[in-house]
Every structure is written in C-alpha cells, then in structure tokens.
C-alpha cells in the first residue's frame, strides 16, 4: 500500500513537472527566465524517474538519473541569475557563467557515476532503494552548496527589489524550505534510519508551488488555474469524506461488495469521475447556454474587452455611457425593442446620492452597499437572451465602479495636495515679500512718530493712532504669511484664558465672563492658543465696546477626545453675504481692522488639526466655535505632580 502511494506520488510529480515545463517553454517570450525554470522542472521529473527506475528493478538507470542531482540546483541558479538581472551585479554577466555552471554540474555527475557514489538495495518496505556511498556525499554536498548560493542571490535580490518581485522572492523562500523538508527523507536509507519517507509523498506540490511563486504576479492567468485546482481538490476531499461515511452506513445493510472495495481504488475512481466532470463542465455549460439563450454566447476575449473598456472610464457619466455603448454593440437586437429608448444606467453611492441616471425603463442599477453591486431593474419584459447578456455585463460593472471610485478619490487627494502645495508656496513668497515691506515701512513710521512729538496734542494723538494701526496691520500680515509651527506642551487652558481676558479688559474696558471647569489639561501650544483667544476676544470687544449692554462670554469645555472653545458676543450679526468669506484674508466688518485676524485663527487651528465655525444658533447673535483634538498622554498626571512638588517645596 505505502509503496503504491510512493510510486503514485512520483508519477504525479513526473507528469506535473513535465507539463509545467512545457507550459513554461510556451510562455518563455513573456519572461526569458522561464526557460531555465522549465529546465528545473524537467530535472525534477528526471530525478523522480530515477526513483521509479529503482523500484522497477533498473539499478544502472536509476543510479545514473539520481546522481544527476546537481542539475536541479544548477538550473534553479540559472533561473535566479536571469530573473534578477539588473537587481544583482553578478546577474549582468550571467550569460558568461552559465556554460561554466552546467560544465561543473555535468562533471560532478559523471564523476559520481564513474566512482563509488551509490548503490541500490532493499530498505524498509521497498524491495530496492538508492543508498549514497562515499563520492555520492560529495555529489550531495555540491548540490546543497549550489542551492544555498541561489538562495543567497535571492536574498540579495529581495533587498534591491520592491512590489511583486519582492513578494515572489518571499514565496520562493517559503517554497524552498518546503522542498528541502520533502527531499531530506531521500537520504534516510544512507543514514541507516529505518523510517518510511512520508514527506516524499507530497513531492507533487513542490514543483507546482515553485512555479506558482514565480509567475503568480507575472502571469495573472495562473491564479485562475490555481483557484480552479483548489476548488477541485476541495470537492475531491469532501467527496472522499462523504463516501467514507456512506460506506460506514451501507456495510451493515448487506452491501458488502461496495464496502469491501479498497480505499485506494475508491480514491482513484472518484478522482477520475470528478476530473471528467470538471473537464465536461465547460462544454456542458456552453451547450446549455446556447440552448436556453440562443445567440447570447459571449466568449472570454469579449468579456476581457468589456472589462478593459469599463476600466478606462474617468467619471461616472463616462462609465454609464460606456455601459450603454457596450450593450448596444453586443446585445442581441430584436425588432420589438429599441435599446436606445429602454436600456439605461443608474449609479447610486452609499449615501443614496445619484451619480448618474438615464431616462430609461430598463436599467443597470449600480448601488454601493458596503461594496458595489449591479443588478438589473425593470427587465421583466426583456427577452431571456438579452437578459443573459445583460447579466454577464452586470457582473463586470462592480469591479469597474470600485476602480473608478478609487481613481476619483485619488485624484481629489492629489488635487488637494497640489492646492496645498501652491498655497504653501504662495505663503512662503508672501512671507518673504511681507518681511521686506515691513522692514522698509517701520523706519518711516518711527520717523513719523518722532516728528509728531512737537505737533499739536490732537494731531499727535491722531498720527500715533494711525501709526499704531499700521504697525498692527504689519504684525498681522507677518503672522498670517509666516510658517505656523506648533510646539505643544502640557498646559492648563484655564490660566491661559484668564491671562488673555485680563489683557483684553485693560485694552477695551469690557467685561468678559469665563465659563469653564477649574482645570482643562491637555497638550497645547500656549503662545498660539493665546493668539487665538486675543484675536477672537479683540474682535468681539471692538464690536460691543460702545454698547451699553455689550457682553462677551468665553466658554471652555472638554470631552475625552476634544477641547471646545466658544466665544460669544451680543454685537451685530454677521451679514449673510459675508458668512462664506468670513475666514478669508482681508475680509472684515471691523473699522480699523486688518482683515487677517480670523484668517490667522483658522491657520493656527488647522495646524492643530482642529476646526472653527461661526454660529448664530447658540443663544447669541455671534458665536465662534472651535474644536481641538485633545492629546493628554498623561499630561494631567504630569501637571498634578508638578503642582504637588511646588506645594511641597
């Protein structure tokens, strides 16, 4: 039984390796390195055939084929050199090394065959098996050494590659470890270990996995084949399990003939039946489709063309038009239906917003519910043949919607980044220009100030007020145009607010009410927070200073994730036409203002990754609401400890 399984494993490896080598040779134009990989597969088939020859009683043939072992790593090394050409220095001259590598491998093989390298004799359950002798160990050592060199080059290639090639190298290392674990049982007889070489039963997987690791990212069609193979193996395994359960139940009811069939025969019969069913599935499906849907046969080439056309769409409208054009060109036409009038497209996003909708009765309805889905809506009166064609097209649309959505999002991100880059560049240029102008203006302003000292007191006061206004505008312009850098430290927001309130009270003689918890601890840039509060409170004070009932309220609060700053005043409401431009530079309702105060505030808040907005719905005519992300990082504990230490001292 075990010998039969061992022999079956070897034959399967020989057939799969030979078939894979043929396929790789056929695909060699797409990747020249596949020629060497095909040679590796053939070498594996030859090595396995050497074991078959030993089992069948051909010792000379078996010995010669098994001692050709050095060809396996040599062909793999040849493949690595070709595949990594441009990634490792030695690969550039690999064409010069190739004849030398094969010459050494052939020399080691011939020396091994000529000398005392191995013999065939009975071992374990095998009537004949290969045993390594003295020179044969050198043969094996050479084989292992060449394999190690190949994997060292792969490791070097891993460092110098990115993306899919790097992933392939990782997969090849994993498969190499798997192959080494399988092949080591080959030397058990030579080490006088009387243990059946069970790992060699899995040899058919090794060649397939090596090739799959290489071509998975290069030849996409392989993924489809592997997917089908996994499905077939899963069906086979489940079928065998169910058959075993069935035999266990039918044995007691006198169906002993079936129950006594050897398990191996049942496995072979089941495999053959499933393989035939798998091979016949495609033709049978095509026959049924042509019978049920006459004239609606769509081949794979056409489906690929449809997919390419759909993926070229750059907007939802062009995607919808592409769908309609594909339908008109490829759907079966009838005399009773006008596709131009009846067939259309509706595309709806996750929020229920309609991106595009045709004025048509029957629709390809594309809806995003987590993932994109496309269904046929209003096709009840359309003939089955046309419905089938539409179903094939609808199956391709979700992938196109996903790709287009990602492309649009990426385009928005790139456009936003470009706008920010241009804005940043503009601010840098503005900052340099402003600094130069400020430097040139301050000298004459100082001269004007000094010259006014001997003028009439009323005129002097007026001059100095205007100079102060000019200085204020220069300061604001420099602040707006400069680079906003945030340096956060552990701070209590309440003392900062109290200090600013005292400063504004002294300047404007207004009363400002502070509503807050006793402590609001977080990571803040105290200078920038002061600048925010000064600009907002100065702005509010300038509007209510002349009002008898003028009031300003500063409200501070915190949640577990955010800090909220709200500045209310009962001054005049902001004009409706100014609201969209409130935070733009040089826009102001305040007499004597620079028009930069709110713009500076917004820039600072953006640098904190927060946001600010105006509201008149909080019980006050004017409210500015600021949200700042709260980064505590044990700040409260640190500040409390600092306060305790100061108290102790």
C-alpha positions in Angstrom: 0.0 0.0 0.0 2.7 2.5 1.0 4.8 1.5 -2.0 1.8 2.2 -4.3 1.3 5.6 -2.7 5.0 6.4 -3.1 5.0 5.3 -6.7 1.8 7.3 -7.4 3.4 10.4 -5.9 6.5 10.1 -8.1 4.4 9.6 -11.2 2.2 12.5 -10.4 5.4 14.7 -9.9 6.8 13.5 -13.2 3.7 14.3 -15.1 3.0 17.6 -13.4 6.7 18.7 -13.7 6.8 17.7 -17.4 3.5 19.5 -18.2 4.7 22.6 -16.2 8.0 22.6 -18.2 6.1 22.5 -21.5 3.8 25.4 -20.4 6.8 27.5 -19.2 8.5 26.9 -22.5 5.4 28.1 -24.3 5.4 31.3 -22.1 9.2 31.9 -22.5 8.6 35.1 -24.7 6.9 36.8 -21.8 9.7 36.1 -19.4 13.1 34.8 -20.7 14.0 33.4 -17.3 11.1 30.8 -17.6 13.4 28.7 -19.9 15.7 28.0 -17.0 12.7 27.3 -14.8 11.4 24.8 -17.4 14.8 23.1 -17.2 14.4 22.9 -13.4 11.0 21.2 -13.8 12.5 18.7 -16.2 15.4 18.0 -13.9 12.9 17.3 -11.1 11.0 14.9 -13.4 14.3 13.1 -14.2 15.2 12.8 -10.5 11.8 11.3 -9.7 12.0 8.9 -12.7 15.3 7.7 -11.2 13.4 6.5 -8.1 10.8 4.8 -10.3 13.6 3.0 -12.2 15.0 1.8 -8.8 11.5 0.4 -7.8 11.1 -1.3 -11.2 14.5 -3.0 -11.0 16.7 -1.0 -13.3 19.6 -0.2 -11.0 22.0 1.3 -13.6 19.4 3.6 -15.0 18.3 4.6 -11.5 21.8 5.3 -10.3 22.7 7.5 -13.3 19.5 9.5 -13.1 19.7 10.0 -9.3 23.4 11.0 -9.4 22.4 13.8 -11.9 21.1 15.5 -8.8 23.4 18.6 -9.3 21.4 19.6 -12.4 18.5 20.5 -10.1 20.1 23.4 -8.2 22.1 24.4 -11.3 19.0 25.1 -13.4 17.5 26.9 -10.4 20.6 29.1 -10.0 20.5 29.8 -13.8 16.9 30.9 -13.4 17.8 33.2 -10.4 20.6 34.9 -12.4 18.3 35.5 -15.4 15.3 36.6 -13.3 17.3 39.0 -11.1 19.3 40.5 -14.0 19.7 44.2 -13.1 19.0 43.6 -9.4 22.3 42.0 -8.5 25.7 42.8 -10.0 26.6 39.2 -10.9 23.4 38.8 -12.9 24.6 41.3 -15.6 27.3 38.8 -16.7 25.3 35.6 -16.0 25.5 34.6 -19.7 29.2 34.1 -19.2 28.7 32.0 -16.1 26.0 29.8 -17.5 28.2 27.3 -19.5 30.7 27.1 -16.6 27.9 26.2 -14.1 26.5 23.5 -16.3 30.0 22.2 -17.1 30.7 21.8 -13.4 27.3 20.1 -12.8 27.9 17.6 -15.6 31.5 17.0 -14.4 30.3 16.2 -10.8 27.6 14.0 -12.3 29.9 12.0 -14.5 32.5 11.7 -11.7 29.7 10.4 -9.4 28.5 7.8 -12.0 32.1 6.7 -12.6 33.1 6.3 -9.0 31.6 4.6 -5.9 28.8 7.0 -5.3 25.8 4.9 -4.5 24.1 1.5 -4.8 20.6 0.0 -5.0 19.4 -2.4 -2.3 16.3 -3.2 -0.2 15.3 -0.9 2.6 12.2 -0.5 4.9 9.2 -1.7 2.8 11.0 -1.1 -0.5 12.5 -4.0 -2.5 15.1 -1.6 -3.8 16.0 2.0 -2.9 19.0 4.2 -3.6 21.8 4.4 -0.9 24.5 7.1 -1.0 28.2 5.9 -0.9 31.4 7.9 -0.4 31.7 10.0 -3.6 27.9 10.4 -3.6 28.2 12.5 -0.4 30.3 15.0 -2.4 27.7 15.0 -5.1 25.1 15.8 -2.4 27.3 18.5 -0.9 27.8 20.2 -4.2 24.0 20.1 -4.8 23.3 21.7 -1.4 26.0 24.4 -1.9 24.7 25.5 -5.3 21.2 25.7 -3.8 22.4 27.8 -1.0 24.2 30.2 -3.4 20.9 30.5 -5.4 19.0 31.5 -2.2 21.7 33.9 -1.1 21.3 35.7 -4.5 17.5 35.7 -3.9 18.1 37.3 -0.6 20.3 40.0 -2.2 17.5 40.5 -4.9 15.0 40.9 -2.1 16.9 43.9 -0.8 17.1 45.5 -4.2 13.5 45.0 -5.4 10.1 46.2 -4.5 6.5 45.2 -5.1 5.5 41.9 -6.7 9.1 40.7 -7.4 9.8 41.0 -3.7 6.6 39.1 -2.8 7.7 36.4 -5.2 11.1 36.1 -3.6 9.4 35.7 -0.2 7.2 33.0 -1.6 10.2 31.2 -3.2 12.0 31.1 0.2 8.9 29.6 1.8 8.6 27.0 -1.0 12.3 26.3 -0.9 12.0 25.4 2.8 9.1 23.2 2.0 11.0 21.4 -0.8 14.1 20.9 1.4 11.9 19.3 4.1 10.4 16.9 1.5 13.7 15.9 -0.1 15.7 15.2 3.1 13.8 11.9 3.5 15.6 10.8 0.3 18.9 10.3 2.4 17.2 8.3 5.3 18.5 4.9 3.9 22.0 6.2 3.6 21.9 7.4 7.3 20.6 3.9 8.3 17.3 5.4 9.6 14.6 2.9 9.1 11.7 5.3 8.7 9.3 5.5 5.7 9.9 8.7 3.7 6.4 10.1 4.1 7.4 13.6 3.2 8.2 12.5 -0.4 4.5 11.7 -0.8 4.0 15.5 -1.0 6.6 16.0 -3.8 3.9 16.8 -6.5 3.2 20.0 -4.6 6.8 21.3 -4.7 7.3 21.9 -8.4 3.9 23.5 -8.8 4.5 25.8 -5.8 7.9 26.9 -7.0 6.5 27.9 -10.4 3.4 29.5 -8.8 5.6 31.6 -6.5 7.5 33.0 -9.6 4.6 33.5 -12.0 1.8 34.4 -9.7 2.4 38.2 -10.1 3.7 37.9 -13.6 1.1 35.7 -15.4 -2.2 36.5 -13.9 -4.0 33.6 -15.7 -2.2 31.2 -13.3 -4.2 32.5 -10.4 -7.4 31.4 -12.1 -6.0 27.9 -12.7 -4.8 27.6 -9.2 -8.2 28.7 -7.9 -9.9 26.1 -10.0 -7.4 23.4 -8.8 -8.1 24.3 -5.2 -11.8 24.1 -5.8 -11.3 20.7 -7.5 -9.2 19.4 -4.6 -11.7 20.7 -2.1 -14.6 18.9 -3.9 -12.5 15.7 -4.1 -11.6 15.8 -0.4 -15.2 16.4 0.7 -16.5 13.7 -1.7 -14.0 11.2 -0.3 -15.1 12.1 3.3 -18.8 11.7 2.4 -18.0 8.4 0.6 -16.2 7.1 3.7 -19.3 7.9 5.8 -21.6 6.3 3.2 -19.6 3.1 3.3 -19.7 3.0 7.0 -23.5 3.2 6.9 -24.1 0.8 4.0 -21.9 -2.1 5.3 -24.5 -3.2 7.9 -27.3 -3.4 5.3 -25.8 -6.2 3.2 -24.0 -4.0 0.6 -20.7 -5.7 1.5 -19.4 -5.7 -2.1 -19.2 -2.0 -2.2 -18.0 -1.7 1.4 -15.0 -4.0 0.7 -13.6 -2.0 -2.2 -10.1 -0.9 -1.3 -9.8 2.8 -0.3 -7.1 3.5 -2.9 -9.3 2.2 -5.7 -12.3 4.3 -4.4 -10.0 7.3 -4.3 -8.7 6.7 -7.9 -12.3 6.1 -9.2 -13.6 9.2 -7.5 -10.7 11.3 -8.8 -11.3 10.1 -12.4 -15.0 10.8 -12.2 -14.5 14.3 -10.7 -11.8 15.1 -13.3 -14.2 14.0 -16.1 -17.0 16.1 -14.6 -14.6 19.1 -14.3 -13.5 18.8 -17.9 -17.1 18.3 -19.2 -18.5 21.2 -17.1 -17.3 23.9 -19.5 -18.7 22.3 -22.7 -21.9 21.3 -20.9 -22.4 24.9 -19.7 -21.8 26.3 -23.2 -24.3 23.8 -24.7 -27.0 24.7 -22.1 -26.4 28.5 -22.5 -26.7 28.2 -26.3 -29.9 26.1 -25.8 -31.5 28.4 -23.3 -30.1 31.7 -24.6 -29.7 31.3 -28.3 -27.5 34.0 -29.9 -26.2 35.2 -26.5 -22.9 33.4 -26.4 -20.1 35.7 -25.1 -16.5 34.4 -25.3 -13.8 35.2 -22.8 -12.0 37.5 -25.2 -15.1 39.7 -25.5 -15.5 39.8 -21.7 -11.9 40.9 -21.3 -12.6 43.7 -23.9 -15.7 44.8 -22.0 -13.7 44.9 -18.8 -10.9 47.0 -20.4 -13.4 49.5 -21.8 -15.2 49.8 -18.4 -11.9 50.4 -16.6 -11.0 53.2 -18.9 -13.9 55.4 -17.6 -12.7 58.6 -15.9 -16.1 59.8 -14.5 -19.4 58.3 -13.5 -21.0 59.7 -16.7 -18.4 58.2 -19.0 -18.8 54.9 -17.1 -22.5 55.0 -17.7 -22.1 55.9 -21.4 -19.6 53.0 -21.8 -22.0 50.5 -20.3 -24.8 51.7 -22.7 -22.4 51.6 -25.7 -21.2 48.0 -24.8 -24.9 47.0 -24.5 -25.9 48.4 -27.9 -22.9 46.9 -29.7 -23.0 43.4 -28.3 -26.6 42.7 -27.1 -28.9 40.6 -29.4 -31.2 43.0 -31.2 -34.9 42.4 -31.8 -37.4 44.2 -33.9 -39.7 44.8 -30.9 -37.3 46.5 -28.6 -35.4 49.8 -29.1 -32.4 49.8 -26.8 -31.8 53.5 -27.3 -35.2 54.1 -25.5 -35.3 51.3 -22.9 -31.8 50.5 -21.7 -30.0 52.8 -19.4 -27.8 53.1 -16.2 -28.4 54.4 -12.7 -25.4 54.8 -10.3 -26.1 55.4 -6.6 -23.5 55.9 -3.9 -23.6 54.6 -0.3 -25.3 57.9 0.9 -28.1 57.5 -1.6 -26.9 60.2 -3.9 -27.4 59.6 -7.6 -24.2 60.0 -9.6 -25.9 59.3 -12.9 -29.3 58.2 -14.2 -30.5 57.6 -17.7 -34.1 58.3 -18.7 -34.9 54.6 -19.5 -37.3 51.9 -18.5 -34.8 49.0 -18.0 -31.7 49.9 -16.0 -28.3 48.6 -15.0 -28.7 49.7 -11.4 -25.3 50.1 -9.6 -25.6 50.6 -5.9 -23.0 50.8 -3.2 -23.9 48.9 0.0 -20.5 48.5 1.6 -19.3 47.0 -1.7 -20.5 47.9 -5.2 -23.3 45.8 -6.7 -25.0 45.9 -10.0 -28.5 44.4 -10.6 -31.0 44.6 -13.4 -34.0 46.8 -12.7 -37.1 46.8 -15.0 -36.0 44.0 -17.3 -39.2 41.9 -16.8 -40.4 42.4 -20.4 -36.9 41.9 -22.0 -36.4 38.5 -23.7 -34.3 36.0 -21.7 -31.5 36.0 -24.3 -30.9 39.8 -23.8 -31.3 39.4 -20.0 -28.5 36.8 -20.0 -26.2 39.1 -22.0 -27.0 41.9 -19.5 -26.2 39.6 -16.6 -22.8 38.9 -18.0 -22.2 42.7 -18.4 -23.6 43.5 -14.9 -21.1 41.0 -13.4 -18.2 43.1 -14.6 -19.6 46.5 -13.6 -19.0 46.4 -9.7 -15.2 46.0 -10.3 -15.2 49.0 -12.7 -17.2 51.1 -10.1 -14.7 50.2 -7.4 -11.7 51.1 -9.6 -13.3 54.4 -10.7 -14.2 55.4 -7.2 -10.7 54.8 -6.0 -9.3 56.8 -9.0 -11.7 59.7 -8.3 -10.7 59.7 -4.6 -7.0 59.6 -5.5 -7.5 62.4 -8.0 -9.1 64.5 -5.2 -6.3 63.8 -2.8 -3.7 64.7 -5.5 -5.7 67.9 -6.3 -5.9 68.8 -2.6 -2.2 68.2 -2.2 -1.5 70.3 -5.2 -3.7 73.2 -3.9 -2.0 73.0 -0.5 1.4 73.0 -2.2 0.5 76.1 -4.2 -0.9 77.8 -1.2 2.1 77.0 0.9 4.4 78.3 -1.9 2.2 81.4 -2.1 2.5 81.9 1.7 6.3 81.5 1.5 6.5 84.1 -1.3 4.1 86.4 0.6 6.1 85.9 3.8 9.3 87.0 2.1 7.6 90.0 0.4 5.8 91.0 3.6 9.0 90.8 5.7 10.8 93.1 3.2 7.9 95.6 3.1 7.6 95.5 6.9 11.3 96.3 7.3 11.0 99.2 4.9 7.8 100.6 6.4 8.8 100.5 10.1 11.7 103.1 9.7 9.5 105.8 8.2 6.7 105.0 10.7 9.2 105.6 13.5 10.3 108.8 11.9 6.7 110.0 11.7 6.1 109.1 15.3 9.2 111.1 16.4 8.2 114.0 14.2 4.8 114.2 15.7 6.2 114.9 19.2 6.3 118.6 18.6 2.9 118.9 17.0 -0.5 119.8 18.5 -1.7 117.2 21.0 -4.8 116.4 19.0 -2.8 116.0 15.8 -0.2 114.0 17.6 -2.8 111.6 19.0 -4.3 111.1 15.6 -0.9 110.5 14.0 0.1 108.0 16.7 -3.2 106.1 16.4 -2.7 105.7 12.6 0.9 104.6 13.1 -0.3 102.0 15.7 -2.9 100.9 13.2 -0.2 100.5 10.5 2.0 98.6 13.0 -0.9 96.3 13.8 -1.5 95.6 10.2 2.2 94.8 9.6 2.2 92.5 12.6 -1.0 90.6 11.4 0.4 90.3 7.9 3.7 88.9 9.1 1.7 86.4 11.4 -0.5 85.3 8.5 2.2 84.9 6.0 4.7 83.2 8.3 5.1 79.4 8.8 2.8 78.1 11.5 4.7 75.8 13.8 3.0 74.1 16.7 5.1 73.2 19.8 2.8 71.6 22.3 3.5 71.1 26.0 1.4 70.1 28.9 -0.8 73.1 29.8 -3.9 74.1 31.8 -6.1 76.1 29.4 -7.9 78.0 32.2 -4.9 80.2 33.3 -4.1 81.0 29.7 -7.7 82.2 29.1 -7.7 84.2 32.3 -4.5 86.0 31.3 -5.9 86.9 27.9 -9.2 88.1 29.4 -7.2 90.4 31.8 -5.3 91.8 28.8 -8.4 92.5 26.7 -10.1 94.1 29.7 -7.2 96.5 30.1 -7.3 97.5 26.4 -11.0 97.8 25.8 -12.6 98.2 29.3 -15.2 95.5 28.6 -16.4 92.7 30.8 -15.7 89.2 29.7 -17.4 86.2 31.5 -15.4 83.0 31.6 -17.4 79.7 31.9 -15.1 76.7 32.5 -14.2 73.8 34.7 -11.5 74.6 37.3 -8.9 72.7 35.2 -8.6 71.8 31.5 -5.4 69.9 31.0 -4.1 68.9 27.6 -1.2 69.3 25.1 -1.3 72.9 23.8 0.9 75.5 22.2 0.3 78.2 24.8 1.5 81.1 22.6 -0.7 80.0 19.7 -3.7 79.5 22.0 -3.2 83.0 23.4 -3.1 84.3 19.8 -6.4 82.6 19.0 -8.1 84.0 22.1 -6.6 87.5 21.7 -7.8 87.7 18.1 -11.3 86.5 18.8 -11.8 88.5 22.0 -10.4 91.7 20.5 -12.7 91.2 17.5 -15.7 90.8 19.8 -14.6 93.7 22.1 -14.3 96.1 19.1 -18.0 95.5 18.2 -19.5 95.7 21.7 -17.2 98.3 23.3 -19.6 101.2 22.5 -22.8 99.3 23.5 -24.2 99.9 26.9 -25.4 96.3 27.2 -22.4 94.7 25.4 -21.5 91.3 26.6 -18.8 88.8 25.8 -18.6 85.2 27.1 -15.8 82.7 26.8 -16.9 79.2 27.3 -14.3 76.3 27.7 -15.0 72.6 27.9 -13.5 69.2 27.3 -14.6 65.7 26.4 -12.5 62.6 26.5 -11.2 63.4 23.0 -11.7 67.1 22.3 -11.4 70.6 23.7 -14.1 73.1 22.8 -13.6 76.9 22.9 -16.7 79.1 22.3 -16.5 82.9 22.1 -20.0 84.6 22.2 -20.9 88.3 22.0 -24.2 90.2 21.6 -22.8 92.6 18.9 -24.4 92.9 15.5 -24.9 89.7 13.5 -22.6 88.9 10.6 -24.0 89.9 7.3 -25.3 86.9 5.3 -23.2 87.8 2.2 -20.0 87.9 4.4 -20.5 84.4 6.0 -19.0 82.4 3.1 -15.9 84.6 3.2 -15.6 85.1 7.0 -12.2 83.3 7.3 -10.7 84.6 4.1 -7.8 87.1 4.4 -8.5 90.9 4.1 -12.2 90.5 4.8 -13.5 92.5 7.7 -16.5 94.4 9.1 -14.4 96.0 11.8 -13.4 99.6 11.4 -9.6 99.8 11.5 -9.1 96.0 11.4 -6.6 94.4 9.1 -9.0 91.6 7.9 -6.5 89.0 8.9 -7.5 88.1 12.5 -9.9 85.3 11.7 -7.6 84.0 8.9 -4.8 83.7 11.3 -7.0 81.9 13.8 -8.1 79.4 11.2 -4.5 78.7 10.2 -3.4 78.0 13.8 -6.4 75.8 14.3 -5.7 73.9 11.1 -2.2 73.3 12.3 -3.7 71.8 15.5 -5.9 69.6 13.2 -9.0 71.2 14.6 -11.8 73.3 13.0 -13.7 76.6 13.6 -17.1 77.8 12.5 -19.5 80.7 13.1 -22.9 80.2 14.5 -25.9 82.3 15.5 -27.9 79.4 16.9 -26.4 79.2 20.4 -28.5 82.0 22.0 -26.1 84.8 20.9 -26.1 86.9 17.8 -22.4 85.9 17.2 -20.6 82.8 18.3 -17.3 81.3 17.2 -16.9 77.6 18.0 -13.5 75.9 18.0 -12.8 72.2 18.3 -9.3 71.0 19.0 -8.3 67.3 19.3 -7.3 66.5 22.8 -3.9 64.9 23.3 -3.5 64.1 27.0 -0.7 61.5 27.1 -0.7 61.5 30.9 -0.4 65.3 30.8 -2.9 65.7 33.7 -0.8 63.4 35.9 2.4 65.3 35.0 0.9 68.7 35.7 -0.6 67.5 39.0 2.7 66.1 40.1 4.4 69.4 39.2 1.9 71.3 41.3 2.3 68.9 44.2 6.1 69.3 44.0 5.8 73.1 44.1 3.5 72.9 47.1 5.8 70.6 48.9 8.7 73.0 48.3 
